[in-house]
Amino acid sequence: MNNIFVTLPTSFSRILLSIFLLTGSLVIVSCSKQAPAEETALELRNQATLSNYFNPSWAMDTLWDDGLAEVAVYDAEREVYGKKREFEYTQVTVKGDFNREHNVKTDDYSCQDLFPVMKINQFCRIPTDNYPYHYLTSVFVHREQPWALHKLTSTSQEWCGNTFKAITAESDHFKQYYNSYFDGQGEGERDLPGDLLAEDQLSYTLRSLRFKDSTAFEIDVLETQQTNQSKEPVVYENAKVSSVGVMFNNVPAWKVDVQLAEGKTNTYWFAKAYPNQLLEQKTWDGRNYKLKKMSRYAYWQH
């Protein structure tokens, strides 16, 4: 069968993406050959303020230009059905290029609307007494602004059904699209504030902090999307971020606390040496990860 290439509006492309993820159908689209669109106000939000705390050049190191992905595997635990479950959690970090026409990783580098991102894929399979839970979250952050979320998708699959959520940057806010098997959460979209960090990006974004013992600031944080429901998400306003230098298993490290709300603090330990890998993470709700192994390779090659 001949391939058919069509160019479709971005909003419709999102619908097609949802259809592909939920049904397995494939539509092939081409990218724009026109001049790149201007960056939106959202993509430049808070640059002056946040660059006081984050290093804009953190991901510009040539390490990320070697064509390989950083693959970190963690021993993990999470409470499901009131019981602690042990599993492996994998986080993949790699540089990529997006095209603005379809808001996805490009396969055509002759396009004129490309821009660089860092992709962070987070995957786990959690066994339970009855059936396993699968989560895959993809976070896309502007390479030159490691705090600037561009897009986030999160999917869950288990025997009762599957759920898909996508968060995309609009002109001055985020838009969330969702589709789940829960009554009252079946399908829809909602607006989210623009000046926030996603909890699911913190394991990457906090690596780019201008680390020092006196680091302290506040930022709104969107709660984790790694769930099988699509309820109205909680935004923790004025979450408090602070860091301090410590020794972690005889390794110089930075300990970063993110107090989302009273009694809800996530703690992250990052190696002091670049590229500041996440060594361990403990969250207030029991999602805990401890580094098991780290490697760099082209995981997509067979």
C-alpha atoms as a printed R data frame, in Angstrom:
    type eleno elety resid chain resno       x      y      z
1   ATOM     1    CA   MET     A     1   0.000  0.000  0.000
2   ATOM     2    CA   ASN     A     2   1.349  3.455 -0.863
3   ATOM     3    CA   ASN     A     3   2.036  5.872  1.968
4   ATOM     4    CA   ILE     A     4  -0.167  8.957  1.952
5   ATOM     5    CA   PHE     A     5   1.333 12.185  3.260
6   ATOM     6    CA   VAL     A     6  -1.003 14.917  4.416
7   ATOM     7    CA   THR     A     7  -0.587 18.169  6.340
8   ATOM     8    CA   LEU     A     8  -3.205 18.785  9.021
9   ATOM     9    CA   PRO     A     9  -3.900 21.522 11.573
10  ATOM    10    CA   THR     A    10  -2.065 21.080 14.889
11  ATOM    11    CA   SER     A    11  -5.277 20.613 16.893
12  ATOM    12    CA   PHE     A    12  -6.381 17.829 14.576
13  ATOM    13    CA   SER     A    13  -2.946 16.257 14.806
14  ATOM    14    CA   ARG     A    14  -3.446 15.979 18.562
15  ATOM    15    CA   ILE     A    15  -6.689 14.130 17.975
16  ATOM    16    CA   LEU     A    16  -4.950 11.767 15.566
17  ATOM    17    CA   LEU     A    17  -2.208 11.193 18.131
18  ATOM    18    CA   SER     A    18  -4.811 10.204 20.714
19  ATOM    19    CA   ILE     A    19  -6.446  7.857 18.188
20  ATOM    20    CA   PHE     A    20  -3.071  6.260 17.463
21  ATOM    21    CA   LEU     A    21  -2.241  5.757 21.147
22  ATOM    22    CA   LEU     A    22  -5.645  4.336 21.967
23  ATOM    23    CA   THR     A    23  -6.330  2.254 18.846
24  ATOM    24    CA   GLY     A    24  -2.986  1.582 17.194
25  ATOM    25    CA   SER     A    25  -4.037  3.285 13.929
26  ATOM    26    CA   LEU     A    26  -1.325  5.204 12.085
27  ATOM    27    CA   VAL     A    27  -1.552  8.404 10.093
28  ATOM    28    CA   ILE     A    28   1.593  9.717  8.407
29  ATOM    29    CA   VAL     A    29   1.980 13.492  8.175
30  ATOM    30    CA   SER     A    30   4.581 15.798  6.685
31  ATOM    31    CA   CYS     A    31   6.124 18.876  8.233
32  ATOM    32    CA   SER     A    32   6.061 22.486  7.149
33  ATOM    33    CA   LYS     A    33   8.797 23.744  4.821
34  ATOM    34    CA   GLN     A    34   7.960 27.326  5.694
35  ATOM    35    CA   ALA     A    35   9.860 29.631  8.027
36  ATOM    36    CA   PRO     A    36   9.621 28.634 11.707
37  ATOM    37    CA   ALA     A    37   6.865 30.133 13.815
38  ATOM    38    CA   GLU     A    38   7.854 32.614 16.505
39  ATOM    39    CA   GLU     A    39   8.263 31.292 20.024
40  ATOM    40    CA   THR     A    40   5.209 31.783 22.161
41  ATOM    41    CA   ALA     A    41   5.140 33.956 25.247
42  ATOM    42    CA   LEU     A    42   4.710 30.821 27.364
43  ATOM    43    CA   GLU     A    43   7.949 29.308 26.106
44  ATOM    44    CA   LEU     A    44   9.779 32.433 27.293
45  ATOM    45    CA   ARG     A    45   7.893 32.756 30.574
46  ATOM    46    CA   ASN     A    46   9.763 33.777 33.705
47  ATOM    47    CA   GLN     A    47  13.097 33.489 31.897
48  ATOM    48    CA   ALA     A    48  14.700 36.352 33.803
49  ATOM    49    CA   THR     A    49  13.435 35.138 37.170
50  ATOM    50    CA   LEU     A    50  13.964 31.393 36.803
51  ATOM    51    CA   SER     A    51  17.407 31.776 35.255
52  ATOM    52    CA   ASN     A    52  18.437 33.112 38.675
53  ATOM    53    CA   TYR     A    53  17.858 29.606 40.029
54  ATOM    54    CA   PHE     A    54  18.332 27.340 36.986
55  ATOM    55    CA   ASN     A    55  21.257 27.251 34.573
56  ATOM    56    CA   PRO     A    56  19.987 27.859 30.987
57  ATOM    57    CA   SER     A    57  23.112 26.265 29.513
58  ATOM    58    CA   TRP     A    58  22.885 23.074 31.593
59  ATOM    59    CA   ALA     A    59  21.675 20.883 28.693
60  ATOM    60    CA   MET     A    60  23.829 22.647 26.091
61  ATOM    61    CA   ASP     A    61  26.839 20.530 27.080
62  ATOM    62    CA   THR     A    62  28.237 18.442 24.208
63  ATOM    63    CA   LEU     A    63  27.535 15.324 26.276
64  ATOM    64    CA   TRP     A    64  23.986 15.404 24.910
65  ATOM    65    CA   ASP     A    65  25.147 15.659 21.281
66  ATOM    66    CA   ASP     A    66  26.691 12.170 21.134
67  ATOM    67    CA   GLY     A    67  23.510 10.584 19.734
68  ATOM    68    CA   LEU     A    68  23.066  8.394 22.801
69  ATOM    69    CA   ALA     A    69  20.481  8.329 25.570
70  ATOM    70    CA   GLU     A    70  21.105  8.323 29.295
71  ATOM    71    CA   VAL     A    71  19.243  5.289 30.676
72  ATOM    72    CA   ALA     A    72  18.842  5.212 34.462
73  ATOM    73    CA   VAL     A    73  17.224  2.224 36.169
74  ATOM    74    CA   TYR     A    74  15.947  2.552 39.736
75  ATOM    75    CA   ASP     A    75  14.806  0.133 42.408
76  ATOM    76    CA   ALA     A    76  11.381  1.548 43.162
77  ATOM    77    CA   GLU     A    77   8.377  1.203 45.397
78  ATOM    78    CA   ARG     A    78   4.870  2.618 45.327
79  ATOM    79    CA   GLU     A    79   1.726  1.937 47.312
80  ATOM    80    CA   VAL     A    80  -1.092  0.336 45.279
81  ATOM    81    CA   TYR     A    81  -4.290 -0.992 46.912
82  ATOM    82    CA   GLY     A    82  -2.915 -0.071 50.333
83  ATOM    83    CA   LYS     A    83   0.177 -2.242 49.944
84  ATOM    84    CA   LYS     A    84   3.789 -1.325 49.107
85  ATOM    85    CA   ARG     A    85   4.800 -2.720 45.691
86  ATOM    86    CA   GLU     A    86   8.401 -3.160 44.558
87  ATOM    87    CA   PHE     A    87   9.396 -2.779 40.887
88  ATOM    88    CA   GLU     A    88  11.937 -1.246 38.494
89  ATOM    89    CA   TYR     A    89  11.536  2.330 37.270
90  ATOM    90    CA   THR     A    90  13.408  3.505 34.165
91  ATOM    91    CA   GLN     A    91  14.121  7.099 33.206
92  ATOM    92    CA   VAL     A    92  15.525  7.837 29.736
93  ATOM    93    CA   THR     A    93  16.993 11.268 28.945
94  ATOM    94    CA   VAL     A    94  17.972 12.190 25.393
95  ATOM    95    CA   LYS     A    95  18.174 15.217 23.113
96  ATOM    96    CA   GLY     A    96  15.725 15.495 20.230
97  ATOM    97    CA   ASP     A    97  14.285 17.924 17.695
98  ATOM    98    CA   PHE     A    98  10.602 18.854 17.522
99  ATOM    99    CA   ASN     A    99   8.736 20.374 14.591
100 ATOM   100    CA   ARG     A   100   6.170 23.038 15.393
101 ATOM   101    CA   GLU     A   101   3.793 21.901 12.659
102 ATOM   102    CA   HIS     A   102   2.794 18.704 14.464
103 ATOM   103    CA   ASN     A   103   4.424 19.213 17.860
104 ATOM   104    CA   VAL     A   104   6.279 15.886 17.764
105 ATOM   105    CA   LYS     A   105   9.814 14.613 17.236
106 ATOM   106    CA   THR     A   106  10.717 15.170 13.607
107 ATOM   107    CA   ASP     A   107  11.855 12.556 11.094
108 ATOM   108    CA   ASP     A   108  12.538 15.186  8.437
109 ATOM   109    CA   TYR     A   109  15.469 17.453  9.252
110 ATOM   110    CA   SER     A   110  14.868 19.619  6.182
111 ATOM   111    CA   CYS     A   111  11.886 21.166  7.979
112 ATOM   112    CA   GLN     A   112  12.230 24.856  8.742
113 ATOM   113    CA   ASP     A   113  10.268 24.807 12.001
114 ATOM   114    CA   LEU     A   114  12.529 22.652 14.171
115 ATOM   115    CA   PHE     A   115  13.647 23.409 17.714
116 ATOM   116    CA   PRO     A   116  15.668 21.326 20.234
117 ATOM   117    CA   VAL     A   117  14.152 19.646 23.266
118 ATOM   118    CA   MET     A   118  15.229 17.220 25.943
119 ATOM   119    CA   LYS     A   119  13.012 14.159 26.149
120 ATOM   120    CA   ILE     A   120  12.586 12.398 29.471
121 ATOM   121    CA   ASN     A   121  10.751  9.084 29.274
122 ATOM   122    CA   GLN     A   122   9.666  7.439 32.533
123 ATOM   123    CA   PHE     A   123   8.436  3.850 32.454
124 ATOM   124    CA   CYS     A   124   7.447  1.245 35.007
125 ATOM   125    CA   ARG     A   125   5.512 -1.993 35.370
126 ATOM   126    CA   ILE     A   126   4.031 -2.392 38.858
127 ATOM   127    CA   PRO     A   127   2.856 -5.887 39.839
128 ATOM   128    CA   THR     A   128  -0.160 -6.272 42.104
129 ATOM   129    CA   ASP     A   129  -2.041 -9.314 43.420
130 ATOM   130    CA   ASN     A   130  -4.504 -9.291 40.515
131 ATOM   131    CA   TYR     A   131  -2.792 -7.671 37.508
132 ATOM   132    CA   PRO     A   132   0.083 -5.315 36.649
133 ATOM   133    CA   TYR     A   133  -0.062 -1.542 36.168
134 ATOM   134    CA   HIS     A   134   1.968  0.064 33.366
135 ATOM   135    CA   TYR     A   135   2.877  3.743 33.244
136 ATOM   136    CA   LEU     A   136   4.773  5.613 30.530
137 ATOM   137    CA   THR     A   137   5.253  9.362 30.841
138 ATOM   138    CA   SER     A   138   7.064 11.463 28.228
139 ATOM   139    CA   VAL     A   139   8.275 14.914 29.247
140 ATOM   140    CA   PHE     A   140   9.602 17.391 26.667
141 ATOM   141    CA   VAL     A   141  11.514 20.412 27.954
142 ATOM   142    CA   HIS     A   142  13.171 23.170 25.928
143 ATOM   143    CA   ARG     A   143  16.865 22.390 25.744
144 ATOM   144    CA   GLU     A   144  18.002 25.944 26.418
145 ATOM   145    CA   GLN     A   145  15.440 26.472 29.203
146 ATOM   146    CA   PRO     A   146  15.516 23.355 31.411
147 ATOM   147    CA   TRP     A   147  12.579 24.638 33.459
148 ATOM   148    CA   ALA     A   148  10.351 25.336 30.416
149 ATOM   149    CA   LEU     A   149   7.956 22.432 29.867
150 ATOM   150    CA   HIS     A   150   6.785 22.226 26.266
151 ATOM   151    CA   LYS     A   151   4.742 19.031 26.298
152 ATOM   152    CA   LEU     A   152   3.928 16.130 28.604
153 ATOM   153    CA   THR     A   153   2.036 12.928 27.842
154 ATOM   154    CA   SER     A   154   1.199 10.203 30.327
155 ATOM   155    CA   THR     A   155  -0.452  6.842 29.704
156 ATOM   156    CA   SER     A   156  -1.550  4.000 31.952
157 ATOM   157    CA   GLN     A   157  -2.615  0.493 31.007
158 ATOM   158    CA   GLU     A   158  -4.069 -2.208 33.247
159 ATOM   159    CA   TRP     A   159  -6.757 -4.838 32.935
160 ATOM   160    CA   CYS     A   160  -9.635 -2.438 33.618
161 ATOM   161    CA   GLY     A   161  -8.667 -0.052 30.816
162 ATOM   162    CA   ASN     A   162  -6.238  2.587 29.619
163 ATOM   163    CA   THR     A   163  -5.909  6.331 30.208
164 ATOM   164    CA   PHE     A   164  -4.164  9.003 28.134
165 ATOM   165    CA   LYS     A   165  -3.335 12.565 29.206
166 ATOM   166    CA   ALA     A   166  -1.472 15.236 27.238
167 ATOM   167    CA   ILE     A   167  -0.370 18.665 28.419
168 ATOM   168    CA   THR     A   168   0.800 21.159 25.794
169 ATOM   169    CA   ALA     A   169   2.056 24.727 25.980
170 ATOM   170    CA   GLU     A   170  -0.345 27.279 24.505
171 ATOM   171    CA   SER     A   171   0.205 31.039 24.144
172 ATOM   172    CA   ASP     A   172   0.032 31.932 27.847
173 ATOM   173    CA   HIS     A   173  -1.126 28.754 29.590
174 ATOM   174    CA   PHE     A   174  -1.107 24.962 29.373
175 ATOM   175    CA   LYS     A   175  -3.889 22.883 27.853
176 ATOM   176    CA   GLN     A   176  -4.615 19.368 29.094
177 ATOM   177    CA   TYR     A   177  -6.375 16.796 26.907
178 ATOM   178    CA   TYR     A   178  -7.543 13.576 28.540
179 ATOM   179    CA   ASN     A   179  -9.240 10.294 27.732
180 ATOM   180    CA   SER     A   180  -9.866  7.632 30.381
181 ATOM   181    CA   TYR     A   181 -12.178  4.739 31.161
182 ATOM   182    CA   PHE     A   182 -13.538  6.304 34.360
183 ATOM   183    CA   ASP     A   183 -17.105  7.613 34.490
184 ATOM   184    CA   GLY     A   184 -17.097 11.402 34.596
185 ATOM   185    CA   GLN     A   185 -13.493 11.493 33.324
186 ATOM   186    CA   GLY     A   186 -14.069  9.955 29.909
187 ATOM   187    CA   GLU     A   187 -12.915 12.607 27.471
188 ATOM   188    CA   GLY     A   188 -12.270 16.336 27.541
189 ATOM   189    CA   GLU     A   189  -9.835 19.188 27.909
190 ATOM   190    CA   ARG     A   190  -9.061 21.839 30.484
191 ATOM   191    CA   ASP     A   191  -6.848 24.914 30.861
192 ATOM   192    CA   LEU     A   192  -3.986 24.944 33.351
193 ATOM   193    CA   PRO     A   193  -1.884 27.890 34.569
194 ATOM   194    CA   GLY     A   194   1.204 28.759 32.543
195 ATOM   195    CA   ASP     A   195   3.675 29.620 35.306
196 ATOM   196    CA   LEU     A   196   4.316 26.231 36.850
197 ATOM   197    CA   LEU     A   197   6.567 23.188 36.848
198 ATOM   198    CA   ALA     A   198   5.183 19.676 36.470
199 ATOM   199    CA   GLU     A   199   6.066 17.314 39.304
200 ATOM   200    CA   ASP     A   200   6.993 14.720 36.663
201 ATOM   201    CA   GLN     A   201   9.684 17.025 35.228
202 ATOM   202    CA   LEU     A   202  11.412 17.688 38.556
203 ATOM   203    CA   SER     A   203  13.723 14.655 38.365
204 ATOM   204    CA   TYR     A   204  15.191 16.332 35.263
205 ATOM   205    CA   THR     A   205  14.700 20.065 35.809
206 ATOM   206    CA   LEU     A   206  16.173 20.092 39.319
207 ATOM   207    CA   ARG     A   207  19.436 18.740 37.864
208 ATOM   208    CA   SER     A   208  19.928 22.165 36.287
209 ATOM   209    CA   LEU     A   209  19.706 24.145 39.524
210 ATOM   210    CA   ARG     A   210  22.425 26.678 40.259
211 ATOM   211    CA   PHE     A   211  23.235 24.537 43.265
212 ATOM   212    CA   LYS     A   212  24.276 26.202 46.494
213 ATOM   213    CA   ASP     A   213  23.349 25.839 50.137
214 ATOM   214    CA   SER     A   214  21.385 29.082 50.075
215 ATOM   215    CA   THR     A   215  19.134 28.141 47.127
216 ATOM   216    CA   ALA     A   216  15.530 28.848 48.100
217 ATOM   217    CA   PHE     A   217  12.570 29.957 45.998
218 ATOM   218    CA   GLU     A   218   8.884 29.264 45.386
219 ATOM   219    CA   ILE     A   219   7.135 27.969 42.275
220 ATOM   220    CA   ASP     A   220   3.722 26.445 41.486
221 ATOM   221    CA   VAL     A   221   3.912 22.689 40.862
222 ATOM   222    CA   LEU     A   222   1.408 20.509 38.999
223 ATOM   223    CA   GLU     A   223   0.891 17.151 40.732
224 ATOM   224    CA   THR     A   224   2.149 13.939 39.111
225 ATOM   225    CA   GLN     A   225   0.209 12.705 36.104
226 ATOM   226    CA   GLN     A   226   1.380  9.094 36.588
227 ATOM   227    CA   THR     A   227  -2.040  7.804 37.597
228 ATOM   228    CA   ASN     A   228  -4.788  5.834 35.863
229 ATOM   229    CA   GLN     A   229  -7.376  8.596 36.351
230 ATOM   230    CA   SER     A   230  -7.921 11.997 34.748
231 ATOM   231    CA   LYS     A   231  -9.384 14.023 37.581
232 ATOM   232    CA   GLU     A   232  -8.936 17.782 37.775
233 ATOM   233    CA   PRO     A   233  -5.224 17.985 38.675
234 ATOM   234    CA   VAL     A   234  -4.001 19.668 41.828
235 ATOM   235    CA   VAL     A   235  -1.690 22.667 41.428
236 ATOM   236    CA   TYR     A   236   0.429 23.216 44.538
237 ATOM   237    CA   GLU     A   237   0.794 26.976 44.737
238 ATOM   238    CA   ASN     A   238   4.032 28.483 46.045
239 ATOM   239    CA   ALA     A   239   5.798 25.167 46.565
240 ATOM   240    CA   LYS     A   240   9.070 25.798 48.434
241 ATOM   241    CA   VAL     A   241  12.330 24.600 46.817
242 ATOM   242    CA   SER     A   242  15.573 24.466 48.816
243 ATOM   243    CA   SER     A   243  18.935 22.703 48.492
244 ATOM   244    CA   VAL     A   244  21.911 21.774 50.657
245 ATOM   245    CA   GLY     A   245  25.195 19.977 49.995
246 ATOM   246    CA   VAL     A   246  25.502 16.502 51.572
247 ATOM   247    CA   MET     A   247  27.366 13.202 51.276
248 ATOM   248    CA   PHE     A   248  25.221 10.434 49.800
249 ATOM   249    CA   ASN     A   249  26.735  6.945 50.134
250 ATOM   250    CA   ASN     A   250  30.201  8.543 50.163
251 ATOM   251    CA   VAL     A   251  29.382 10.566 47.030
252 ATOM   252    CA   PRO     A   252  29.220 14.394 47.148
253 ATOM   253    CA   ALA     A   253  25.623 15.281 46.415
254 ATOM   254    CA   TRP     A   254  22.952 17.937 46.592
255 ATOM   255    CA   LYS     A   255  19.811 17.282 48.616
256 ATOM   256    CA   VAL     A   256  16.804 19.176 47.237
257 ATOM   257    CA   ASP     A   257  13.525 19.462 49.137
258 ATOM   258    CA   VAL     A   258  10.318 20.489 47.394
259 ATOM   259    CA   GLN     A   259   7.609 21.238 49.936
260 ATOM   260    CA   LEU     A   260   4.422 21.041 47.902
261 ATOM   261    CA   ALA     A   261   2.172 21.798 50.879
262 ATOM   262    CA   GLU     A   262   2.116 21.291 54.621
263 ATOM   263    CA   GLY     A   263   3.070 17.667 55.291
264 ATOM   264    CA   LYS     A   264   3.806 16.988 51.591
265 ATOM   265    CA   THR     A   265   7.539 17.181 50.858
266 ATOM   266    CA   ASN     A   266   9.445 15.440 48.059
267 ATOM   267    CA   THR     A   267  13.196 14.964 48.498
268 ATOM   268    CA   TYR     A   268  15.731 14.431 45.710
269 ATOM   269    CA   TRP     A   269  19.456 13.620 45.881
270 ATOM   270    CA   PHE     A   270  21.596 14.607 42.868
271 ATOM   271    CA   ALA     A   271  25.285 13.903 42.277
272 ATOM   272    CA   LYS     A   272  27.382 17.073 42.561
273 ATOM   273    CA   ALA     A   273  29.414 16.113 39.488
274 ATOM   274    CA   TYR     A   274  27.905 16.949 36.084
275 ATOM   275    CA   PRO     A   275  25.521 15.732 34.698
276 ATOM   276    CA   ASN     A   276  24.078 15.627 38.227
277 ATOM   277    CA   GLN     A   277  22.293 12.289 37.928
278 ATOM   278    CA   LEU     A   278  19.350 11.633 40.211
279 ATOM   279    CA   LEU     A   279  20.644  9.220 42.870
280 ATOM   280    CA   GLU     A   280  17.499  8.829 44.930
281 ATOM   281    CA   GLN     A   281  13.999 10.266 45.221
282 ATOM   282    CA   LYS     A   282  11.494 10.011 48.061
283 ATOM   283    CA   THR     A   283   8.014 11.479 47.685
284 ATOM   284    CA   TRP     A   284   5.433 12.250 50.332
285 ATOM   285    CA   ASP     A   285   3.002  9.673 48.881
286 ATOM   286    CA   GLY     A   286   5.461  6.766 48.845
287 ATOM   287    CA   ARG     A   287   6.815  6.859 45.260
288 ATOM   288    CA   ASN     A   288  10.460  6.144 46.013
289 ATOM   289    CA   TYR     A   289  13.363  5.497 43.603
290 ATOM   290    CA   LYS     A   290  16.989  4.531 44.298
291 ATOM   291    CA   LEU     A   291  19.529  4.376 41.458
292 ATOM   292    CA   LYS     A   292  20.428  0.820 40.483
293 ATOM   293    CA   LYS     A   293  22.415  1.323 37.281
294 ATOM   294    CA   MET     A   294  23.214  4.042 34.758
295 ATOM   295    CA   SER     A   295  24.349  3.708 31.132
296 ATOM   296    CA   ARG     A   296  24.383  5.573 27.812
297 ATOM   297    CA   TYR     A   297  23.332  3.831 24.608
298 ATOM   298    CA   ALA     A   298  20.974  4.040 21.631
299 ATOM   299    CA   TYR     A   299  18.118  2.068 23.196
300 ATOM   300    CA   TRP     A   300  15.949  2.388 20.050
301 ATOM   301    CA   GLN     A   301  18.310  0.332 17.880
302 ATOM   302    CA   HIS     A   302  17.597 -3.360 17.458
